[in-house]
Amino acid sequence: MKKISMLALCAIMPICGAMAAKNMQNVIHQNAPVYWSVSEIVDMPDNTPVVLLGRITKNMGDEIFLFEDSSGNIMLQIDEEDWNGNTVRVDDVVTVYGHIDKKGNITEVEVDSIVK
């Protein structure tokens, strides 16, 4: 009886492992960030959370940076602690997590964190 149970267990284990791997792929895909383009976020309401993928192209001074993706560019406000220790160069692609900051008719993104 023990031999039959062990054989059944050995036969089932690879199937369970394959199912777990497939389930993990689904979880990873479902938890992938949804990226917004610059052109999409310009008209979003104040304080809307956004995730951007692109490049920081210029330091404008006073914690303001110019960000660019394929659809356009926007100003980012990045506090020192939001860099998370990353050193970002002009050609580096980064993921920016933040929220819309409306100042009159000007739209910026206040950055919460950056991932290189």
MODELLER restraints for C-alpha pairs under 7 A, 6 or more apart:
rsr = mdl.restraints
at = mdl.atoms
rsr.add(forms.Gaussian(group=physical.xy_distance, feature=features.Distance(at['CA:34:A'], at['CA:51:A']), mean=6.68, stdev=0.5))
rsr.add(forms.Gaussian(group=physical.xy_distance, feature=features.Distance(at['CA:35:A'], at['CA:51:A']), mean=5.08, stdev=0.5))
rsr.add(forms.Gaussian(group=physical.xy_distance, feature=features.Distance(at['CA:35:A'], at['CA:52:A']), mean=5.21, stdev=0.5))
rsr.add(forms.Gaussian(group=physical.xy_distance, feature=features.Distance(at['CA:35:A'], at['CA:53:A']), mean=6.40, stdev=0.5))
rsr.add(forms.Gaussian(group=physical.xy_distance, feature=features.Distance(at['CA:36:A'], at['CA:50:A']), mean=6.54, stdev=0.5))
rsr.add(forms.Gaussian(group=physical.xy_distance, feature=features.Distance(at['CA:36:A'], at['CA:51:A']), mean=5.94, stdev=0.5))
rsr.add(forms.Gaussian(group=physical.xy_distance, feature=features.Distance(at['CA:36:A'], at['CA:52:A']), mean=5.46, stdev=0.5))
rsr.add(forms.Gaussian(group=physical.xy_distance, feature=features.Distance(at['CA:37:A'], at['CA:52:A']), mean=6.46, stdev=0.5))
rsr.add(forms.Gaussian(group=physical.xy_distance, feature=features.Distance(at['CA:37:A'], at['CA:69:A']), mean=6.89, stdev=0.5))
rsr.add(forms.Gaussian(group=physical.xy_distance, feature=features.Distance(at['CA:37:A'], at['CA:71:A']), mean=6.30, stdev=0.5))
rsr.add(forms.Gaussian(group=physical.xy_distance, feature=features.Distance(at['CA:38:A'], at['CA:69:A']), mean=6.68, stdev=0.5))
rsr.add(forms.Gaussian(group=physical.xy_distance, feature=features.Distance(at['CA:38:A'], at['CA:71:A']), mean=5.93, stdev=0.5))
rsr.add(forms.Gaussian(group=physical.xy_distance, feature=features.Distance(at['CA:38:A'], at['CA:72:A']), mean=5.73, stdev=0.5))
rsr.add(forms.Gaussian(group=physical.xy_distance, feature=features.Distance(at['CA:38:A'], at['CA:73:A']), mean=6.15, stdev=0.5))
rsr.add(forms.Gaussian(group=physical.xy_distance, feature=features.Distance(at['CA:38:A'], at['CA:74:A']), mean=6.61, stdev=0.5))
rsr.add(forms.Gaussian(group=physical.xy_distance, feature=features.Distance(at['CA:39:A'], at['CA:71:A']), mean=5.64, stdev=0.5))
rsr.add(forms.Gaussian(group=physical.xy_distance, feature=features.Distance(at['CA:39:A'], at['CA:72:A']), mean=6.27, stdev=0.5))
rsr.add(forms.Gaussian(group=physical.xy_distance, feature=features.Distance(at['CA:42:A'], at['CA:107:A']), mean=6.04, stdev=0.5))
rsr.add(forms.Gaussian(group=physical.xy_distance, feature=features.Distance(at['CA:46:A'], at['CA:100:A']), mean=5.14, stdev=0.5))
rsr.add(forms.Gaussian(group=physical.xy_distance, feature=features.Distance(at['CA:46:A'], at['CA:101:A']), mean=5.35, stdev=0.5))
rsr.add(forms.Gaussian(group=physical.xy_distance, feature=features.Distance(at['CA:46:A'], at['CA:102:A']), mean=5.31, stdev=0.5))
rsr.add(forms.Gaussian(group=physical.xy_distance, feature=features.Distance(at['CA:47:A'], at['CA:99:A']), mean=5.21, stdev=0.5))
rsr.add(forms.Gaussian(group=physical.xy_distance, feature=features.Distance(at['CA:47:A'], at['CA:100:A']), mean=4.79, stdev=0.5))
rsr.add(forms.Gaussian(group=physical.xy_distance, feature=features.Distance(at['CA:47:A'], at['CA:101:A']), mean=5.97, stdev=0.5))
rsr.add(forms.Gaussian(group=physical.xy_distance, feature=features.Distance(at['CA:48:A'], at['CA:99:A']), mean=5.20, stdev=0.5))
rsr.add(forms.Gaussian(group=physical.xy_distance, feature=features.Distance(at['CA:48:A'], at['CA:100:A']), mean=5.24, stdev=0.5))
rsr.add(forms.Gaussian(group=physical.xy_distance, feature=features.Distance(at['CA:49:A'], at['CA:98:A']), mean=5.79, stdev=0.5))
rsr.add(forms.Gaussian(group=physical.xy_distance, feature=features.Distance(at['CA:49:A'], at['CA:99:A']), mean=4.13, stdev=0.5))
rsr.add(forms.Gaussian(group=physical.xy_distance, feature=features.Distance(at['CA:49:A'], at['CA:100:A']), mean=6.51, stdev=0.5))
rsr.add(forms.Gaussian(group=physical.xy_distance, feature=features.Distance(at['CA:50:A'], at['CA:97:A']), mean=6.10, stdev=0.5))
rsr.add(forms.Gaussian(group=physical.xy_distance, feature=features.Distance(at['CA:50:A'], at['CA:98:A']), mean=5.50, stdev=0.5))
rsr.add(forms.Gaussian(group=physical.xy_distance, feature=features.Distance(at['CA:50:A'], at['CA:99:A']), mean=5.34, stdev=0.5))
rsr.add(forms.Gaussian(group=physical.xy_distance, feature=features.Distance(at['CA:51:A'], at['CA:95:A']), mean=6.83, stdev=0.5))
rsr.add(forms.Gaussian(group=physical.xy_distance, feature=features.Distance(at['CA:51:A'], at['CA:96:A']), mean=5.51, stdev=0.5))
rsr.add(forms.Gaussian(group=physical.xy_distance, feature=features.Distance(at['CA:51:A'], at['CA:97:A']), mean=4.69, stdev=0.5))
rsr.add(forms.Gaussian(group=physical.xy_distance, feature=features.Distance(at['CA:51:A'], at['CA:98:A']), mean=6.47, stdev=0.5))
rsr.add(forms.Gaussian(group=physical.xy_distance, feature=features.Distance(at['CA:52:A'], at['CA:95:A']), mean=5.60, stdev=0.5))
rsr.add(forms.Gaussian(group=physical.xy_distance, feature=features.Distance(at['CA:52:A'], at['CA:96:A']), mean=5.03, stdev=0.5))
rsr.add(forms.Gaussian(group=physical.xy_distance, feature=features.Distance(at['CA:52:A'], at['CA:97:A']), mean=6.72, stdev=0.5))
rsr.add(forms.Gaussian(group=physical.xy_distance, feature=features.Distance(at['CA:53:A'], at['CA:69:A']), mean=6.85, stdev=0.5))
rsr.add(forms.Gaussian(group=physical.xy_distance, feature=features.Distance(at['CA:53:A'], at['CA:93:A']), mean=6.97, stdev=0.5))
rsr.add(forms.Gaussian(group=physical.xy_distance, feature=features.Distance(at['CA:53:A'], at['CA:94:A']), mean=5.81, stdev=0.5))
rsr.add(forms.Gaussian(group=physical.xy_distance, feature=features.Distance(at['CA:53:A'], at['CA:95:A']), mean=4.65, stdev=0.5))
rsr.add(forms.Gaussian(group=physical.xy_distance, feature=features.Distance(at['CA:53:A'], at['CA:96:A']), mean=6.44, stdev=0.5))
rsr.add(forms.Gaussian(group=physical.xy_distance, feature=features.Distance(at['CA:54:A'], at['CA:68:A']), mean=5.73, stdev=0.5))
rsr.add(forms.Gaussian(group=physical.xy_distance, feature=features.Distance(at['CA:54:A'], at['CA:69:A']), mean=4.64, stdev=0.5))
rsr.add(forms.Gaussian(group=physical.xy_distance, feature=features.Distance(at['CA:54:A'], at['CA:93:A']), mean=5.24, stdev=0.5))
rsr.add(forms.Gaussian(group=physical.xy_distance, feature=features.Distance(at['CA:54:A'], at['CA:94:A']), mean=5.66, stdev=0.5))
rsr.add(forms.Gaussian(group=physical.xy_distance, feature=features.Distance(at['CA:54:A'], at['CA:95:A']), mean=6.77, stdev=0.5))
rsr.add(forms.Gaussian(group=physical.xy_distance, feature=features.Distance(at['CA:55:A'], at['CA:67:A']), mean=5.69, stdev=0.5))
rsr.add(forms.Gaussian(group=physical.xy_distance, feature=features.Distance(at['CA:55:A'], at['CA:68:A']), mean=5.34, stdev=0.5))
rsr.add(forms.Gaussian(group=physical.xy_distance, feature=features.Distance(at['CA:55:A'], at['CA:69:A']), mean=6.50, stdev=0.5))
rsr.add(forms.Gaussian(group=physical.xy_distance, feature=features.Distance(at['CA:55:A'], at['CA:90:A']), mean=6.72, stdev=0.5))
rsr.add(forms.Gaussian(group=physical.xy_distance, feature=features.Distance(at['CA:55:A'], at['CA:91:A']), mean=6.47, stdev=0.5))
rsr.add(forms.Gaussian(group=physical.xy_distance, feature=features.Distance(at['CA:55:A'], at['CA:92:A']), mean=6.02, stdev=0.5))
rsr.add(forms.Gaussian(group=physical.xy_distance, feature=features.Distance(at['CA:55:A'], at['CA:93:A']), mean=4.97, stdev=0.5))
rsr.add(forms.Gaussian(group=physical.xy_distance, feature=features.Distance(at['CA:55:A'], at['CA:94:A']), mean=5.98, stdev=0.5))
rsr.add(forms.Gaussian(group=physical.xy_distance, feature=features.Distance(at['CA:56:A'], at['CA:65:A']), mean=6.69, stdev=0.5))
rsr.add(forms.Gaussian(group=physical.xy_distance, feature=features.Distance(at['CA:56:A'], at['CA:66:A']), mean=5.76, stdev=0.5))
rsr.add(forms.Gaussian(group=physical.xy_distance, feature=features.Distance(at['CA:56:A'], at['CA:67:A']), mean=4.35, stdev=0.5))
rsr.add(forms.Gaussian(group=physical.xy_distance, feature=features.Distance(at['CA:56:A'], at['CA:68:A']), mean=6.25, stdev=0.5))
rsr.add(forms.Gaussian(group=physical.xy_distance, feature=features.Distance(at['CA:56:A'], at['CA:90:A']), mean=5.92, stdev=0.5))
rsr.add(forms.Gaussian(group=physical.xy_distance, feature=features.Distance(at['CA:57:A'], at['CA:66:A']), mean=5.60, stdev=0.5))
rsr.add(forms.Gaussian(group=physical.xy_distance, feature=features.Distance(at['CA:57:A'], at['CA:67:A']), mean=5.79, stdev=0.5))
rsr.add(forms.Gaussian(group=physical.xy_distance, feature=features.Distance(at['CA:57:A'], at['CA:68:A']), mean=6.63, stdev=0.5))
rsr.add(forms.Gaussian(group=physical.xy_distance, feature=features.Distance(at['CA:57:A'], at['CA:90:A']), mean=5.19, stdev=0.5))
rsr.add(forms.Gaussian(group=physical.xy_distance, feature=features.Distance(at['CA:58:A'], at['CA:65:A']), mean=5.65, stdev=0.5))
rsr.add(forms.Gaussian(group=physical.xy_distance, feature=features.Distance(at['CA:58:A'], at['CA:66:A']), mean=5.07, stdev=0.5))
rsr.add(forms.Gaussian(group=physical.xy_distance, feature=features.Distance(at['CA:59:A'], at['CA:65:A']), mean=4.58, stdev=0.5))
rsr.add(forms.Gaussian(group=physical.xy_distance, feature=features.Distance(at['CA:59:A'], at['CA:66:A']), mean=6.48, stdev=0.5))
rsr.add(forms.Gaussian(group=physical.xy_distance, feature=features.Distance(at['CA:60:A'], at['CA:66:A']), mean=6.84, stdev=0.5))
rsr.add(forms.Gaussian(group=physical.xy_distance, feature=features.Distance(at['CA:63:A'], at['CA:77:A']), mean=5.68, stdev=0.5))
rsr.add(forms.Gaussian(group=physical.xy_distance, feature=features.Distance(at['CA:63:A'], at['CA:78:A']), mean=5.34, stdev=0.5))
rsr.add(forms.Gaussian(group=physical.xy_distance, feature=features.Distance(at['CA:63:A'], at['CA:79:A']), mean=6.06, stdev=0.5))
rsr.add(forms.Gaussian(group=physical.xy_distance, feature=features.Distance(at['CA:64:A'], at['CA:75:A']), mean=6.49, stdev=0.5))
rsr.add(forms.Gaussian(group=physical.xy_distance, feature=features.Distance(at['CA:64:A'], at['CA:76:A']), mean=5.58, stdev=0.5))
rsr.add(forms.Gaussian(group=physical.xy_distance, feature=features.Distance(at['CA:64:A'], at['CA:77:A']), mean=4.71, stdev=0.5))
rsr.add(forms.Gaussian(group=physical.xy_distance, feature=features.Distance(at['CA:64:A'], at['CA:78:A']), mean=6.34, stdev=0.5))
rsr.add(forms.Gaussian(group=physical.xy_distance, feature=features.Distance(at['CA:65:A'], at['CA:75:A']), mean=5.60, stdev=0.5))
rsr.add(forms.Gaussian(group=physical.xy_distance, feature=features.Distance(at['CA:65:A'], at['CA:76:A']), mean=5.10, stdev=0.5))
rsr.add(forms.Gaussian(group=physical.xy_distance, feature=features.Distance(at['CA:65:A'], at['CA:77:A']), mean=6.50, stdev=0.5))
rsr.add(forms.Gaussian(group=physical.xy_distance, feature=features.Distance(at['CA:66:A'], at['CA:73:A']), mean=6.71, stdev=0.5))
rsr.add(forms.Gaussian(group=physical.xy_distance, feature=features.Distance(at['CA:66:A'], at['CA:74:A']), mean=5.87, stdev=0.5))
rsr.add(forms.Gaussian(group=physical.xy_distance, feature=features.Distance(at['CA:66:A'], at['CA:75:A']), mean=4.71, stdev=0.5))
rsr.add(forms.Gaussian(group=physical.xy_distance, feature=features.Distance(at['CA:66:A'], at['CA:76:A']), mean=6.19, stdev=0.5))
rsr.add(forms.Gaussian(group=physical.xy_distance, feature=features.Distance(at['CA:67:A'], at['CA:73:A']), mean=5.32, stdev=0.5))
rsr.add(forms.Gaussian(group=physical.xy_distance, feature=features.Distance(at['CA:67:A'], at['CA:74:A']), mean=5.34, stdev=0.5))
rsr.add(forms.Gaussian(group=physical.xy_distance, feature=features.Distance(at['CA:67:A'], at['CA:75:A']), mean=5.98, stdev=0.5))
rsr.add(forms.Gaussian(group=physical.xy_distance, feature=features.Distance(at['CA:67:A'], at['CA:76:A']), mean=6.55, stdev=0.5))
rsr.add(forms.Gaussian(group=physical.xy_distance, feature=features.Distance(at['CA:68:A'], at['CA:74:A']), mean=6.63, stdev=0.5))
rsr.add(forms.Gaussian(group=physical.xy_distance, feature=features.Distance(at['CA:74:A'], at['CA:108:A']), mean=6.29, stdev=0.5))
rsr.add(forms.Gaussian(group=physical.xy_distance, feature=features.Distance(at['CA:75:A'], at['CA:108:A']), mean=5.11, stdev=0.5))
rsr.add(forms.Gaussian(group=physical.xy_distance, feature=features.Distance(at['CA:75:A'], at['CA:109:A']), mean=6.48, stdev=0.5))
rsr.add(forms.Gaussian(group=physical.xy_distance, feature=features.Distance(at['CA:76:A'], at['CA:108:A']), mean=5.75, stdev=0.5))
rsr.add(forms.Gaussian(group=physical.xy_distance, feature=features.Distance(at['CA:76:A'], at['CA:109:A']), mean=4.85, stdev=0.5))
rsr.add(forms.Gaussian(group=physical.xy_distance, feature=features.Distance(at['CA:76:A'], at['CA:110:A']), mean=5.92, stdev=0.5))
rsr.add(forms.Gaussian(group=physical.xy_distance, feature=features.Distance(at['CA:76:A'], at['CA:111:A']), mean=6.54, stdev=0.5))
rsr.add(forms.Gaussian(group=physical.xy_distance, feature=features.Distance(at['CA:77:A'], at['CA:109:A']), mean=6.22, stdev=0.5))
rsr.add(forms.Gaussian(group=physical.xy_distance, feature=features.Distance(at['CA:77:A'], at['CA:110:A']), mean=4.85, stdev=0.5))
rsr.add(forms.Gaussian(group=physical.xy_distance, feature=features.Distance(at['CA:77:A'], at['CA:111:A']), mean=5.89, stdev=0.5))
rsr.add(forms.Gaussian(group=physical.xy_distance, feature=features.Distance(at['CA:78:A'], at['CA:110:A']), mean=6.60, stdev=0.5))
rsr.add(forms.Gaussian(group=physical.xy_distance, feature=features.Distance(at['CA:78:A'], at['CA:111:A']), mean=5.32, stdev=0.5))
rsr.add(forms.Gaussian(group=physical.xy_distance, feature=features.Distance(at['CA:82:A'], at['CA:111:A']), mean=6.77, stdev=0.5))
rsr.add(forms.Gaussian(group=physical.xy_distance, feature=features.Distance(at['CA:82:A'], at['CA:112:A']), mean=5.70, stdev=0.5))
rsr.add(forms.Gaussian(group=physical.xy_distance, feature=features.Distance(at['CA:82:A'], at['CA:113:A']), mean=4.59, stdev=0.5))
rsr.add(forms.Gaussian(group=physical.xy_distance, feature=features.Distance(at['CA:82:A'], at['CA:114:A']), mean=6.46, stdev=0.5))
rsr.add(forms.Gaussian(group=physical.xy_distance, feature=features.Distance(at['CA:83:A'], at['CA:113:A']), mean=6.19, stdev=0.5))
rsr.add(forms.Gaussian(group=physical.xy_distance, feature=features.Distance(at['CA:83:A'], at['CA:114:A']), mean=5.66, stdev=0.5))
rsr.add(forms.Gaussian(group=physical.xy_distance, feature=features.Distance(at['CA:84:A'], at['CA:113:A']), mean=6.84, stdev=0.5))
rsr.add(forms.Gaussian(group=physical.xy_distance, feature=features.Distance(at['CA:84:A'], at['CA:114:A']), mean=6.88, stdev=0.5))
rsr.add(forms.Gaussian(group=physical.xy_distance, feature=features.Distance(at['CA:86:A'], at['CA:116:A']), mean=6.87, stdev=0.5))
rsr.add(forms.Gaussian(group=physical.xy_distance, feature=features.Distance(at['CA:93:A'], at['CA:116:A']), mean=6.56, stdev=0.5))
rsr.add(forms.Gaussian(group=physical.xy_distance, feature=features.Distance(at['CA:94:A'], at['CA:114:A']), mean=6.64, stdev=0.5))
rsr.add(forms.Gaussian(group=physical.xy_distance, feature=features.Distance(at['CA:94:A'], at['CA:115:A']), mean=5.66, stdev=0.5))
rsr.add(forms.Gaussian(group=physical.xy_distance, feature=features.Distance(at['CA:94:A'], at['CA:116:A']), mean=4.61, stdev=0.5))
rsr.add(forms.Gaussian(group=physical.xy_distance, feature=features.Distance(at['CA:95:A'], at['CA:114:A']), mean=5.73, stdev=0.5))
rsr.add(forms.Gaussian(group=physical.xy_distance, feature=features.Distance(at['CA:95:A'], at['CA:115:A']), mean=5.11, stdev=0.5))
rsr.add(forms.Gaussian(group=physical.xy_distance, feature=features.Distance(at['CA:95:A'], at['CA:116:A']), mean=6.44, stdev=0.5))
rsr.add(forms.Gaussian(group=physical.xy_distance, feature=features.Distance(at['CA:96:A'], at['CA:111:A']), mean=6.73, stdev=0.5))
rsr.add(forms.Gaussian(group=physical.xy_distance, feature=features.Distance(at['CA:96:A'], at['CA:113:A']), mean=6.17, stdev=0.5))
rsr.add(forms.Gaussian(group=physical.xy_distance, feature=features.Distance(at['CA:96:A'], at['CA:114:A']), mean=4.70, stdev=0.5))
rsr.add(forms.Gaussian(group=physical.xy_distance, feature=features.Distance(at['CA:96:A'], at['CA:115:A']), mean=6.57, stdev=0.5))
rsr.add(forms.Gaussian(group=physical.xy_distance, feature=features.Distance(at['CA:97:A'], at['CA:111:A']), mean=5.95, stdev=0.5))
rsr.add(forms.Gaussian(group=physical.xy_distance, feature=features.Distance(at['CA:97:A'], at['CA:112:A']), mean=5.57, stdev=0.5))
rsr.add(forms.Gaussian(group=physical.xy_distance, feature=features.Distance(at['CA:97:A'], at['CA:113:A']), mean=5.30, stdev=0.5))
rsr.add(forms.Gaussian(group=physical.xy_distance, feature=features.Distance(at['CA:97:A'], at['CA:114:A']), mean=6.23, stdev=0.5))
rsr.add(forms.Gaussian(group=physical.xy_distance, feature=features.Distance(at['CA:98:A'], at['CA:109:A']), mean=6.21, stdev=0.5))
rsr.add(forms.Gaussian(group=physical.xy_distance, feature=features.Distance(at['CA:98:A'], at['CA:110:A']), mean=5.47, stdev=0.5))
rsr.add(forms.Gaussian(group=physical.xy_distance, feature=features.Distance(at['CA:98:A'], at['CA:111:A']), mean=4.15, stdev=0.5))
rsr.add(forms.Gaussian(group=physical.xy_distance, feature=features.Distance(at['CA:98:A'], at['CA:112:A']), mean=4.71, stdev=0.5))
rsr.add(forms.Gaussian(group=physical.xy_distance, feature=features.Distance(at['CA:98:A'], at['CA:113:A']), mean=6.81, stdev=0.5))
rsr.add(forms.Gaussian(group=physical.xy_distance, feature=features.Distance(at['CA:99:A'], at['CA:109:A']), mean=5.51, stdev=0.5))
rsr.add(forms.Gaussian(group=physical.xy_distance, feature=features.Distance(at['CA:99:A'], at['CA:110:A']), mean=5.47, stdev=0.5))
rsr.add(forms.Gaussian(group=physical.xy_distance, feature=features.Distance(at['CA:99:A'], at['CA:111:A']), mean=6.64, stdev=0.5))
rsr.add(forms.Gaussian(group=physical.xy_distance, feature=features.Distance(at['CA:100:A'], at['CA:107:A']), mean=6.85, stdev=0.5))
rsr.add(forms.Gaussian(group=physical.xy_distance, feature=features.Distance(at['CA:100:A'], at['CA:108:A']), mean=6.02, stdev=0.5))
rsr.add(forms.Gaussian(group=physical.xy_distance, feature=features.Distance(at['CA:100:A'], at['CA:109:A']), mean=4.72, stdev=0.5))
rsr.add(forms.Gaussian(group=physical.xy_distance, feature=features.Distance(at['CA:100:A'], at['CA:110:A']), mean=6.29, stdev=0.5))
rsr.add(forms.Gaussian(group=physical.xy_distance, feature=features.Distance(at['CA:101:A'], at['CA:107:A']), mean=5.93, stdev=0.5))
rsr.add(forms.Gaussian(group=physical.xy_distance, feature=features.Distance(at['CA:101:A'], at['CA:108:A']), mean=5.11, stdev=0.5))
rsr.add(forms.Gaussian(group=physical.xy_distance, feature=features.Distance(at['CA:101:A'], at['CA:109:A']), mean=5.46, stdev=0.5))
rsr.add(forms.Gaussian(group=physical.xy_distance, feature=features.Distance(at['CA:101:A'], at['CA:110:A']), mean=5.97, stdev=0.5))
rsr.add(forms.Gaussian(group=physical.xy_distance, feature=features.Distance(at['CA:102:A'], at['CA:108:A']), mean=6.35, stdev=0.5))
